[in-house]
Amino acid sequence: MRHMKKPEKRSFGSINSVVWVILALIVVIAGYKFFYPNHVTNTTSSSDRSSSTKVIKVEEGKSSSSKAHSSSKKTKKTEKKIWTDKQDSELAAFISSWQQTMGQTYTGTNANASVSFGGVSFPDYLSKGQIYVNQQEVSMQWTRSEKADSEYKVVAVYTGDQYMYLFTFHNGQPEVLVTSQSASNGMNFKVTENADLVAEFQKVAAENTDK
């Protein structure tokens, strides 16, 4: 009678080695997850943040560029003048010659000077006293501004022993007024009949390049 062969027993040492290998793998995997639990997530999040920052910087760059471009387009608005220093000098030169033909002497407000007539000082009186043209009270202002709010814009005044002349702009047009009256209850002017004076003032006024 044949005896059945007993199954071969694996050696304890061989099983033990397999167990240690498995345990080692478990320890390595567990340790990796323990120390780097969000490694993949953090990498993605960091990348997202980096991308977001770049977008913001680009937008800011565009905004700054836009503002700079917009600023470069802005031009300084200069207020238009109806009278300039050059014109003032030209009128003074003409008066100097004209007064000789008239046999009179005139003092002007050119070079920011003040003049007196009838006991009052000009151009100060224009803002304090009453002014009339052909017996009608009007508003007058000492100004070179085109936008000044007054009926008559006075740019020069010349006074002599008998007459005073106001060089004005009325409704945008040059107009020379004259008076021989002293200031008592206001001063009344009329448009001068001196053709030479009128023609010269119109000529000088037309030379204004600021208009």
GUNULO-955830 format. One record per residue: residue number from 1; residue in three letters; x, y, z of N, C-alpha, C in turn. Coordinates in nm, 4 decimals. Layout:
# GUNULO-955830
SITE   resi   resn        nxx        nyy        nzz       caxx       cayy       cazz        cxx        cyy        czz
SITE    NUM    ALA          X          Y          Z          X          Y          Z          X          Y          Z
...
***
This chain:
# GUNULO-955830
SITE   resi   resn        nxx        nyy        nzz       caxx       cayy       cazz        cxx        cyy        czz
SITE      1    MET     0.0842    -0.1167     0.0000     0.0000     0.0000     0.0000     0.0883     0.1225     0.0000
SITE      2    ARG     0.0613     0.2097    -0.1000     0.1439     0.3312    -0.1108     0.0971     0.4366    -0.0129
SITE      3    HIS     0.1996     0.4963     0.0420     0.1690     0.6082     0.1350     0.1531     0.7367     0.0555
SITE      4    MET     0.0500     0.8199     0.0913     0.0285     0.9493     0.0257     0.1341     1.0477     0.0736
SITE      5    LYS     0.1836     1.1252    -0.0217     0.2844     1.2240     0.0134     0.2217     1.3407     0.0851
SITE      6    LYS     0.2830     1.3717     0.1909     0.2353     1.4887     0.2684     0.2762     1.6166     0.1960
SITE      7    PRO     0.1852     1.7203     0.1997     0.2203     1.8472     0.1326     0.3462     1.9051     0.1935
SITE      8    GLU     0.4227     1.9673     0.1018     0.5481     2.0237     0.1493     0.5213     2.1531     0.2290
SITE      9    LYS     0.5900     2.1603     0.3343     0.5744     2.2812     0.4190     0.6747     2.3868     0.3737
SITE     10    ARG     0.6203     2.5122     0.3586     0.7096     2.6228     0.3249     0.7901     2.6612     0.4474
SITE     11    SER     0.9062     2.6939     0.4195     0.9917     2.7309     0.5322     0.9451     2.8603     0.5936
SITE     12    PHE     0.9594     2.8705     0.7255     0.9166     2.9898     0.8007     0.9934     3.1139     0.7562
SITE     13    GLY     1.1179     3.0885     0.7195     1.2016     3.2039     0.6790     1.1528     3.2675     0.5524
SITE     14    SER     1.1027     3.1897     0.4574     1.0541     3.2424     0.3305     0.9297     3.3253     0.3508
SITE     15    ILE     0.8352     3.2800     0.4357     0.7113     3.3548     0.4637     0.7432     3.4843     0.5346
SITE     16    ASN     0.8334     3.4736     0.6231     0.8716     3.5913     0.7021     0.9248     3.7033     0.6115
SITE     17    SER     1.0008     3.6686     0.5107     1.0582     3.7696     0.4204     0.9494     3.8404     0.3422
SITE     18    VAL     0.8508     3.7639     0.2959     0.7393     3.8240     0.2191     0.6632     3.9225     0.3057
SITE     19    VAL     0.6386     3.8833     0.4311     0.5628     3.9696     0.5236     0.6366     4.0997     0.5458
SITE     20    TRP     0.7684     4.0915     0.5619     0.8465     4.2125     0.5861     0.8444     4.3053     0.4653
SITE     21    VAL     0.8477     4.2483     0.3492     0.8426     4.3320     0.2280     0.7112     4.4070     0.2188
SITE     22    ILE     0.5983     4.3318     0.2489     0.4651     4.3943     0.2442     0.4542     4.5048     0.3470
SITE     23    LEU     0.5035     4.4737     0.4686     0.4989     4.5754     0.5756     0.5796     4.6982     0.5378
SITE     24    ALA     0.6933     4.6760     0.4767     0.7782     4.7893     0.4375     0.7069     4.8788     0.3356
SITE     25    LEU     0.6389     4.8127     0.2388     0.5657     4.8896     0.1386     0.4536     4.9701     0.2012
SITE     26    ILE     0.3820     4.9073     0.2978     0.2720     4.9775     0.3669     0.3250     5.0991     0.4406
SITE     27    VAL     0.4367     5.0790     0.5103     0.4964     5.1903     0.5872     0.5366     5.3043     0.4948
SITE     28    VAL     0.5981     5.2726     0.3796     0.6417     5.3762     0.2848     0.5232     5.4550     0.2305
SITE     29    ILE     0.4183     5.3808     0.1891     0.3002     5.4470     0.1320     0.2300     5.5325     0.2359
SITE     30    ALA     0.2143     5.4778     0.3575     0.1473     5.5521     0.4654     0.2260     5.6760     0.5021
SITE     31    GLY     0.3569     5.6609     0.5083     0.4414     5.7761     0.5431     0.4348     5.8854     0.4386
SITE     32    TYR     0.4331     5.8495     0.3112     0.4249     5.9473     0.2032     0.2965     6.0287     0.2112
SITE     33    LYS     0.1847     5.9543     0.2357     0.0549     6.0239     0.2450     0.0472     6.1110     0.3688
SITE     34    PHE     0.1160     6.0658     0.4768     0.1117     6.1428     0.6017     0.1859     6.2748     0.5880
SITE     35    PHE     0.3046     6.2687     0.5277     0.3852     6.3895     0.5161     0.3464     6.4781     0.3988
SITE     36    TYR     0.2869     6.4209     0.2940     0.2453     6.5002     0.1784     0.1003     6.4742     0.1452
SITE     37    PRO     0.0077     6.5083     0.2383    -0.1340     6.4740     0.2164    -0.1983     6.5509     0.1018
SITE     38    ASN    -0.1534     6.6782     0.0783    -0.2190     6.7617    -0.0241    -0.1197     6.8044    -0.1309
SITE     39    HIS    -0.0249     6.7203    -0.1567     0.0810     6.7600    -0.2498     0.0267     6.7992    -0.3875
SITE     40    VAL    -0.0584     6.7171    -0.4423    -0.1133     6.7434    -0.5753    -0.2030     6.8660    -0.5729
SITE     41    THR    -0.2892     6.8733    -0.4679    -0.3825     6.9851    -0.4571    -0.3098     7.1177    -0.4433
SITE     42    ASN    -0.2046     7.1212    -0.3568    -0.1309     7.2452    -0.3355    -0.0624     7.2919    -0.4619
SITE     43    THR    -0.0105     7.1960    -0.5377     0.0577     7.2322    -0.6626    -0.0394     7.2988    -0.7594
SITE     44    THR    -0.1590     7.2427    -0.7671    -0.2611     7.2989    -0.8565    -0.3047     7.4355    -0.8085
SITE     45    SER    -0.3265     7.4480    -0.6760    -0.3717     7.5746    -0.6194    -0.2688     7.6835    -0.6395
SITE     46    SER    -0.1402     7.6460    -0.6175    -0.0329     7.7430    -0.6365    -0.0275     7.7896    -0.7800
SITE     47    SER    -0.0479     7.6959    -0.8719    -0.0465     7.7298    -1.0141    -0.1600     7.8238    -1.0492
SITE     48    ASP    -0.2786     7.7931    -0.9881    -0.3953     7.8788    -1.0133    -0.3693     8.0196    -0.9649
SITE     49    ARG    -0.3106     8.0305    -0.8428    -0.2837     8.1627    -0.7861    -0.1855     8.2390    -0.8727
SITE     50    SER    -0.0833     8.1677    -0.9211     0.0165     8.2313    -1.0064    -0.0472     8.2844    -1.1336
SITE     51    SER    -0.1360     8.2025    -1.1922    -0.2039     8.2433    -1.3144    -0.2918     8.3639    -1.2892
SITE     52    SER    -0.3625     8.3649    -1.1727    -0.4512     8.4757    -1.1386    -0.3722     8.6048    -1.1218
SITE     53    THR    -0.2562     8.5943    -1.0568    -0.1733     8.7123    -1.0357    -0.1267     8.7720    -1.1678
SITE     54    LYS    -0.0903     8.6861    -1.2609    -0.0443     8.7346    -1.3904    -0.1538     8.8100    -1.4627
SITE     55    VAL    -0.2760     8.7610    -1.4541    -0.3891     8.8269    -1.5213    -0.4090     8.9660    -1.4644
SITE     56    ILE    -0.4023     8.9789    -1.3313    -0.4225     9.1084    -1.2654    -0.3153     9.2070    -1.3097
SITE     57    LYS    -0.1912     9.1593    -1.3163    -0.0829     9.2480    -1.3559    -0.1014     9.2988    -1.4975
SITE     58    VAL    -0.1473     9.2132    -1.5853    -0.1705     9.2533    -1.7239    -0.2791     9.3595    -1.7313
SITE     59    GLU    -0.3878     9.3374    -1.6553    -0.4988     9.4329    -1.6562    -0.4532     9.5680    -1.6020
SITE     60    GLU    -0.3751     9.5665    -1.4937    -0.3260     9.6917    -1.4368    -0.2378     9.7646    -1.5363
SITE     61    GLY    -0.1576     9.6857    -1.6080    -0.0717     9.7471    -1.7087    -0.1520     9.8173    -1.8157
SITE     62    LYS    -0.2608     9.7537    -1.8580    -0.3462     9.8135    -1.9606    -0.4113     9.9401    -1.9091
SITE     63    SER    -0.4548     9.9357    -1.7832    -0.5220    10.0508    -1.7244    -0.4278    10.1698    -1.7170
SITE     64    SER    -0.3050    10.1455    -1.6713    -0.2078    10.2530    -1.6609    -0.1753    10.3105    -1.7968
SITE     65    SER    -0.1633    10.2209    -1.8952    -0.1322    10.2662    -2.0299    -0.2440    10.3527    -2.0849
SITE     66    SER    -0.3691    10.3111    -2.0534    -0.4847    10.3868    -2.1001    -0.4855    10.5266    -2.0415
SITE     67    LYS    -0.4562    10.5327    -1.9088    -0.4572    10.6629    -1.8424    -0.3500    10.7527    -1.8993
SITE     68    ALA    -0.2329    10.6955    -1.9239    -0.1227    10.7739    -1.9786    -0.1583    10.8250    -2.1173
SITE     69    HIS    -0.2220    10.7375    -2.1974    -0.2616    10.7758    -2.3329    -0.3669    10.8851    -2.3288
SITE     70    SER    -0.4600    10.8701    -2.2318    -0.5664    10.9690    -2.2182    -0.5094    11.1035    -2.1759
SITE     71    SER    -0.4111    11.0999    -2.0824    -0.3513    11.2236    -2.0347    -0.2763    11.2947    -2.1452
SITE     72    SER    -0.2130    11.2152    -2.2333    -0.1346    11.2760    -2.3406    -0.2237    11.3510    -2.4387
SITE     73    LYS    -0.3508    11.3112    -2.4453    -0.4430    11.3762    -2.5383    -0.4944    11.5091    -2.4852
SITE     74    LYS    -0.4854    11.5240    -2.3505    -0.5381    11.6456    -2.2909    -0.4492    11.7635    -2.3261
SITE     75    THR    -0.5094    11.8710    -2.3668    -0.4340    11.9910    -2.3966    -0.4819    12.1023    -2.3059
SITE     76    LYS    -0.3902    12.1852    -2.2687    -0.4252    12.2949    -2.1798    -0.5087    12.3977    -2.2549
SITE     77    LYS    -0.6209    12.4282    -2.1958    -0.7086    12.5268    -2.2568    -0.6680    12.6653    -2.2068
SITE     78    THR    -0.6283    12.7478    -2.2984    -0.5910    12.8830    -2.2615    -0.7071    12.9763    -2.2936
SITE     79    GLU    -0.7321    13.0666    -2.2024    -0.8425    13.1600    -2.2203    -0.8085    13.2609    -2.3288
SITE     80    LYS    -0.8995    13.2793    -2.4213    -0.8778    13.3730    -2.5303    -0.8823    13.5169    -2.4804
SITE     81    LYS    -0.7911    13.5971    -2.5315    -0.7838    13.7384    -2.4917    -0.8223    13.8270    -2.6101
SITE     82    ILE    -0.8835    13.9379    -2.5771    -0.9216    14.0335    -2.6817    -0.8139    14.1403    -2.6995
SITE     83    TRP    -0.7151    14.1391    -2.6100    -0.6115    14.2424    -2.6135    -0.4828    14.1858    -2.5551
SITE     84    THR    -0.3699    14.2198    -2.6168    -0.2413    14.1673    -2.5715    -0.1440    14.2808    -2.5390
SITE     85    ASP    -0.0327    14.2454    -2.4782     0.0705    14.3455    -2.4463     0.1268    14.4077    -2.5737
SITE     86    LYS     0.1409    14.3262    -2.6760     0.1932    14.3769    -2.8041     0.0997    14.4824    -2.8612
SITE     87    GLN    -0.0298    14.4565    -2.8562    -0.1275    14.5538    -2.9071    -0.1257    14.6804    -2.8217
SITE     88    ASP    -0.1087    14.6617    -2.6923    -0.1037    14.7766    -2.6020     0.0134    14.8684    -2.6393
SITE     89    SER     0.1269    14.8076    -2.6706     0.2458    14.8846    -2.7092     0.2246    14.9552    -2.8425
SITE     90    GLU     0.1583    14.8886    -2.9360     0.1322    14.9487    -3.0668     0.0383    15.0694    -3.0537
SITE     91    LEU    -0.0637    15.0561    -2.9698    -0.1562    15.1679    -2.9495    -0.0844    15.2848    -2.8830
SITE     92    ALA     0.0031    15.2570    -2.7871     0.0786    15.3621    -2.7184     0.1687    15.4372    -2.8161
SITE     93    ALA     0.2300    15.3621    -2.9089     0.3167    15.4247    -3.0084     0.2360    15.5167    -3.1001
SITE     94    PHE     0.1153    15.4714    -3.1352     0.0306    15.5548    -3.2207    -0.0131    15.6816    -3.1467
SITE     95    ILE    -0.0559    15.6680    -3.0228    -0.1014    15.7839    -2.9452     0.0107    15.8870    -2.9313
SITE     96    SER     0.1337    15.8368    -2.9147     0.2484    15.9263    -2.9000     0.2650    16.0148    -3.0232
SITE     97    SER     0.2400    15.9565    -3.1415     0.2498    16.0326    -3.2655     0.1238    16.1152    -3.2899
SITE     98    TRP     0.0091    16.0578    -3.2628    -0.1210    16.1215    -3.2896    -0.1409    16.2474    -3.2058
SITE     99    GLN    -0.0974    16.2440    -3.0797    -0.1196    16.3589    -2.9914    -0.0453    16.4838    -3.0405
SITE    100    GLN     0.0638    16.4631    -3.1113     0.1399    16.5770    -3.1637     0.0624    16.6470    -3.2747
SITE    101    THR    -0.0044    16.5662    -3.3581    -0.0843    16.6262    -3.4652    -0.2060    16.6981    -3.4085
SITE    102    MET    -0.2494    16.6530    -3.2886    -0.3648    16.7149    -3.2235    -0.3240    16.8343    -3.1384
SITE    103    GLY    -0.1937    16.8484    -3.1156    -0.1463    16.9583    -3.0311    -0.1860    16.9366    -2.8857
SITE    104    GLN    -0.1930    16.8129    -2.8447    -0.2342    16.7802    -2.7078    -0.1370    16.6773    -2.6480
SITE    105    THR    -0.1528    16.6536    -2.5186    -0.0703    16.5537    -2.4510    -0.1612    16.4559    -2.3775
SITE    106    TYR    -0.1341    16.3256    -2.3964    -0.2172    16.2228    -2.3345    -0.1323    16.1255    -2.2522
SITE    107    THR    -0.1915    16.0825    -2.1426    -0.1297    15.9826    -2.0563    -0.2154    15.8578    -2.0600
SITE    108    GLY    -0.1487    15.7414    -2.0791    -0.2257    15.6188    -2.0960    -0.2068    15.5158    -1.9859
SITE    109    THR    -0.2930    15.4174    -1.9889    -0.2911    15.3095    -1.8896    -0.2034    15.1927    -1.9338
SITE    110    ASN    -0.1292    15.2112    -2.0421    -0.0423    15.1024    -2.0853     0.0655    15.0775    -1.9784
SITE    111    ALA     0.1212    14.9584    -1.9800     0.2214    14.9173    -1.8800     0.1627    14.9192    -1.7390
SITE    112    ASN     0.0338    14.8836    -1.7286    -0.0358    14.8720    -1.5990    -0.0385    15.0021    -1.5189
SITE    113    ALA    -0.0303    15.1163    -1.5866    -0.0354    15.2453    -1.5169    -0.1800    15.2879    -1.4929
SITE    114    SER    -0.1990    15.3797    -1.3981    -0.3309    15.4385    -1.3723    -0.3284    15.5826    -1.4192
SITE    115    VAL    -0.4438    15.6334    -1.4583    -0.4535    15.7733    -1.5017    -0.5672    15.8414    -1.4273
SITE    116    SER    -0.5636    15.9725    -1.4240    -0.6683    16.0492    -1.3546    -0.7370    16.1435    -1.4517
SITE    117    PHE    -0.8655    16.1606    -1.4294    -0.9430    16.2562    -1.5097    -1.0654    16.2981    -1.4289
SITE    118    GLY    -1.0878    16.4254    -1.4232    -1.2052    16.4769    -1.3506    -1.2037    16.4405    -1.2036
SITE    119    GLY    -1.0859    16.4264    -1.1461    -1.0767    16.3984    -1.0038    -1.0904    16.2510    -0.9653
SITE    120    VAL    -1.0986    16.1629    -1.0640    -1.1088    16.0194    -1.0327    -0.9987    15.9424    -1.1052
SITE    121    SER    -0.9719    15.8242    -1.0542    -0.8650    15.7411    -1.1090    -0.9219    15.6284    -1.1945
SITE    122    PHE    -0.8578    15.6068    -1.3070    -0.8944    15.4959    -1.3960    -0.7768    15.3992    -1.4075
SITE    123    PRO    -0.8023    15.2689    -1.4150    -0.9330    15.2041    -1.4381    -1.0158    15.1755    -1.3125
SITE    124    ASP    -0.9720    15.2215    -1.1923    -1.0462    15.1914    -1.0695    -1.1921    15.2353    -1.0750
SITE    125    TYR    -1.2161    15.3521    -1.1347    -1.3520    15.4061    -1.1375    -1.4504    15.3135    -1.2094
SITE    126    LEU    -1.4014    15.2342    -1.3025    -1.4889    15.1460    -1.3794    -1.5613    15.0442    -1.2915
SITE    127    SER    -1.5015    15.0083    -1.1803    -1.5640    14.9104    -1.0913    -1.6374    14.9759    -0.9737
SITE    128    LYS    -1.6272    15.1099    -0.9640    -1.6890    15.1783    -0.8503    -1.7950    15.2806    -0.8900
SITE    129    GLY    -1.7721    15.3495    -1.0007    -1.8629    15.4576    -1.0381    -1.9680    15.4160    -1.1391
SITE    130    GLN    -2.0522    15.5129    -1.1733    -2.1580    15.4901    -1.2727    -2.1105    15.5385    -1.4083
SITE    131    ILE    -2.1297    15.4545    -1.5097    -2.0864    15.4864    -1.6451    -2.2077    15.4899    -1.7372
SITE    132    TYR    -2.2121    15.5927    -1.8214    -2.3227    15.6071    -1.9178    -2.2653    15.6212    -2.0584
SITE    133    VAL    -2.3394    15.5694    -2.1547    -2.3071    15.5910    -2.2961    -2.4330    15.6459    -2.3607
SITE    134    ASN    -2.4217    15.7685    -2.4118    -2.5376    15.8387    -2.4680    -2.6519    15.8452    -2.3662
SITE    135    GLN    -2.6162    15.8774    -2.2426    -2.7119    15.8960    -2.1327    -2.7751    15.7649    -2.0836
SITE    136    GLN    -2.7320    15.6539    -2.1345    -2.7857    15.5243    -2.0900    -2.6799    15.4529    -2.0049
SITE    137    GLU    -2.7199    15.4144    -1.8838    -2.6242    15.3481    -1.7957    -2.5865    15.2103    -1.8524
SITE    138    VAL    -2.4584    15.1818    -1.8501    -2.4079    15.0552    -1.9042    -2.3104    14.9919    -1.8040
SITE    139    SER    -2.2792    14.8672    -1.8289    -2.1795    14.7993    -1.7461    -2.0468    14.7986    -1.8210
SITE    140    MET    -1.9403    14.8352    -1.7475    -1.8064    14.8374    -1.8054    -1.7113    14.7630    -1.7130
SITE    141    GLN    -1.6129    14.7012    -1.7745    -1.5165    14.6232    -1.6971    -1.3783    14.6359    -1.7577
SITE    142    TRP    -1.2797    14.6525    -1.6720    -1.1410    14.6564    -1.7171    -1.0945    14.5120    -1.7317
SITE    143    THR    -1.0833    14.4638    -1.8546    -1.0517    14.3222    -1.8747    -0.9970    14.2974    -2.0147
SITE    144    ARG    -0.9253    14.1876    -2.0265    -0.8783    14.1420    -2.1574    -0.9425    14.0081    -2.1931
SITE    145    SER    -1.0251    13.9591    -2.1060    -1.0871    13.8289    -2.1276    -1.2057    13.8386    -2.2226
SITE    146    GLU    -1.2104    13.7464    -2.3161    -1.3209    13.7427    -2.4126    -1.4518    13.7054    -2.3455
SITE    147    LYS    -1.4427    13.6310    -2.2316    -1.5626    13.5804    -2.1657    -1.6128    13.6712    -2.0536
SITE    148    ALA    -1.5494    13.7856    -2.0349    -1.5921    13.8765    -1.9282    -1.7378    13.9181    -1.9476
SITE    149    ASP    -1.8112    13.9230    -1.8365    -1.9547    13.9515    -1.8424    -1.9818    14.1005    -1.8227
SITE    150    SER    -1.9719    14.1762    -1.9280    -2.0037    14.3194    -1.9229    -2.0331    14.3674    -2.0650
SITE    151    GLU    -2.1091    14.4761    -2.0747    -2.1445    14.5278    -2.2070    -2.0228    14.5844    -2.2796
SITE    152    TYR    -1.9382    14.6525    -2.2027    -1.8172    14.7111    -2.2588    -1.6961    14.6553    -2.1848
SITE    153    LYS    -1.6002    14.6055    -2.2631    -1.4750    14.5555    -2.2065    -1.3664    14.6582    -2.2389
SITE    154    VAL    -1.3158    14.7232    -2.1382    -1.2177    14.8304    -2.1572    -1.0771    14.7734    -2.1504
SITE    155    VAL    -0.9951    14.8045    -2.2523    -0.8581    14.7531    -2.2566    -0.7524    14.8626    -2.2468
SITE    156    ALA    -0.7940    14.9874    -2.2653    -0.6987    15.0984    -2.2542    -0.7735    15.2286    -2.2273
SITE    157    VAL    -0.7064    15.3178    -2.1550    -0.7637    15.4494    -2.1252    -0.6546    15.5545    -2.1460
SITE    158    TYR    -0.6896    15.6631    -2.2157    -0.5944    15.7730    -2.2357    -0.6632    15.9037    -2.1967
SITE    159    THR    -0.5941    15.9825    -2.1165    -0.6525    16.1081    -2.0688    -0.5634    16.2269    -2.1057
SITE    160    GLY    -0.6312    16.3397    -2.1375    -0.5613    16.4651    -2.1639    -0.6193    16.5739    -2.0744
SITE    161    ASP    -0.5909    16.6984    -2.1075    -0.6433    16.8083    -2.0272    -0.7937    16.8255    -2.0453
SITE    162    GLN    -0.8431    16.7965    -2.1658    -0.9843    16.8210    -2.1942    -1.0650    16.6930    -2.2194
SITE    163    TYR    -0.9985    16.5894    -2.2678    -1.0733    16.4703    -2.3075    -1.0135    16.3422    -2.2465
SITE    164    MET    -1.1007    16.2436    -2.2342    -1.0591    16.1099    -2.1954    -1.1177    16.0106    -2.2947
SITE    165    TYR    -1.0330    15.9193    -2.3392    -1.0752    15.8188    -2.4358    -1.0711    15.6792    -2.3716
SITE    166    LEU    -1.1782    15.6045    -2.3946    -1.1835    15.4651    -2.3522    -1.1775    15.3775    -2.4762
SITE    167    PHE    -1.0836    15.2857    -2.4780    -1.0717    15.1925    -2.5895    -1.1373    15.0616    -2.5442
SITE    168    THR    -1.2483    15.0319    -2.6079    -1.3332    14.9225    -2.5590    -1.3675    14.8226    -2.6698
SITE    169    PHE    -1.4248    14.7104    -2.6237    -1.4862    14.6132    -2.7147    -1.6327    14.6027    -2.6744
SITE    170    HIS    -1.7206    14.6349    -2.7696    -1.8641    14.6346    -2.7463    -1.9281    14.5376    -2.8444
SITE    171    ASN    -1.9939    14.4375    -2.7915    -2.0515    14.3318    -2.8765    -1.9450    14.2693    -2.9669
SITE    172    GLY    -1.8250    14.2564    -2.9124    -1.7162    14.1919    -2.9852    -1.6435    14.2809    -3.0835
SITE    173    GLN    -1.6860    14.4051    -3.0956    -1.6259    14.4972    -3.1919    -1.5516    14.6107    -3.1213
SITE    174    PRO    -1.4366    14.6526    -3.1762    -1.3618    14.7636    -3.1155    -1.4395    14.8952    -3.1268
SITE    175    GLU    -1.4417    14.9692    -3.0190    -1.5173    15.0952    -3.0162    -1.4462    15.1939    -2.9231
SITE    176    VAL    -1.4251    15.3165    -2.9737    -1.3568    15.4196    -2.8945    -1.4602    15.5190    -2.8425
SITE    177    LEU    -1.4626    15.5362    -2.7095    -1.5550    15.6302    -2.6457    -1.4776    15.7503    -2.5932
SITE    178    VAL    -1.5447    15.8637    -2.5881    -1.4800    15.9862    -2.5420    -1.5725    16.0628    -2.4495
SITE    179    THR    -1.5142    16.1377    -2.3556    -1.5917    16.2262    -2.2681    -1.5066    16.3475    -2.2325
SITE    180    SER    -1.5753    16.4556    -2.2006    -1.5077    16.5754    -2.1515    -1.5641    16.6134    -2.0155
SITE    181    GLN    -1.6501    16.5309    -1.9621    -1.7168    16.5589    -1.8346    -1.6381    16.5048    -1.7170
SITE    182    SER    -1.6444    16.5759    -1.6082    -1.5842    16.5265    -1.4846    -1.6833    16.4317    -1.4172
SITE    183    ALA    -1.6321    16.3556    -1.3232    -1.7177    16.2594    -1.2537    -1.7873    16.3275    -1.1370
SITE    184    SER    -1.9164    16.3517    -1.1522    -1.9955    16.4079    -1.0421    -2.1001    16.3040    -1.0035
SITE    185    ASN    -2.2009    16.2920    -1.0874    -2.3012    16.1859    -1.0686    -2.2888    16.0829    -1.1797
SITE    186    GLY    -2.1684    16.0345    -1.1973    -2.1436    15.9402    -1.3051    -2.0761    16.0104    -1.4207
SITE    187    MET    -2.0311    15.9315    -1.5166    -1.9642    15.9882    -1.6341    -2.0338    15.9393    -1.7594
SITE    188    ASN    -2.0584    16.0349    -1.8501    -2.1280    16.0025    -1.9739    -2.0312    16.0072    -2.0912
SITE    189    PHE    -2.0324    15.8994    -2.1728    -1.9446    15.8903    -2.2892    -2.0274    15.8848    -2.4171
SITE    190    LYS    -1.9584    15.9095    -2.5263    -2.0177    15.8896    -2.6584    -1.9090    15.8348    -2.7501
SITE    191    VAL    -1.9502    15.7795    -2.8654    -1.8527    15.7270    -2.9615    -1.7782    15.8454    -3.0232
SITE    192    THR    -1.6456    15.8360    -3.0284    -1.5641    15.9459    -3.0797    -1.5852    15.9669    -3.2298
SITE    193    GLU    -1.5670    16.0899    -3.2713    -1.5786    16.1230    -3.4130    -1.4418    16.1352    -3.4789
SITE    194    ASN    -1.3377    16.1088    -3.4007    -1.2019    16.1175    -3.4553    -1.1729    15.9932    -3.5397
SITE    195    ALA    -1.1777    16.0103    -3.6712    -1.1646    15.8980    -3.7641    -1.0283    15.8296    -3.7543
SITE    196    ASP    -0.9216    15.9065    -3.7338    -0.7876    15.8484    -3.7259    -0.7742    15.7556    -3.6050
SITE    197    LEU    -0.8281    15.8003    -3.4949    -0.8220    15.7211    -3.3719    -0.9013    15.5911    -3.3863
SITE    198    VAL    -1.0195    15.6014    -3.4445    -1.1047    15.4843    -3.4651    -1.0379    15.3842    -3.5598
SITE    199    ALA    -0.9833    15.4332    -3.6709    -0.9213    15.3467    -3.7713    -0.8006    15.2734    -3.7132
SITE    200    GLU    -0.7192    15.3443    -3.6350    -0.6004    15.2809    -3.5773    -0.6375    15.1737    -3.4749
SITE    201    PHE    -0.7354    15.2028    -3.3913    -0.7762    15.1046    -3.2901    -0.8331    14.9791    -3.3569
SITE    202    GLN    -0.9118    14.9990    -3.4619    -0.9663    14.8838    -3.5340    -0.8551    14.8014    -3.5986
SITE    203    LYS    -0.7549    14.8702    -3.6519    -0.6426    14.8031    -3.7163    -0.5636    14.7190    -3.6142
SITE    204    VAL    -0.5327    14.7795    -3.5006    -0.4557    14.7088    -3.3970    -0.5379    14.5937    -3.3390
SITE    205    ALA    -0.6663    14.6153    -3.3195    -0.7534    14.5097    -3.2640    -0.7594    14.3897    -3.3563
SITE    206    ALA    -0.7547    14.4111    -3.4864    -0.7641    14.3025    -3.5840    -0.6377    14.2165    -3.5869
SITE    207    GLU    -0.5293    14.2647    -3.5268    -0.4027    14.1908    -3.5285    -0.3965    14.0825    -3.4205
SITE    208    ASN    -0.4980    14.0738    -3.3397    -0.4971    13.9772    -3.2284    -0.5041    13.8352    -3.2819
SITE    209    THR    -0.3987    13.7563    -3.2599    -0.3951    13.6179    -3.3060    -0.4543    13.5218    -3.2046
SITE    210    ASP    -0.4919    13.5719    -3.0863    -0.5517    13.4858    -2.9826    -0.6973    13.4572    -3.0108
SITE    211    LYS    -0.7578    13.5275    -3.1039    -0.9003    13.5086    -3.1309    -0.9230    13.3815    -3.2088
***
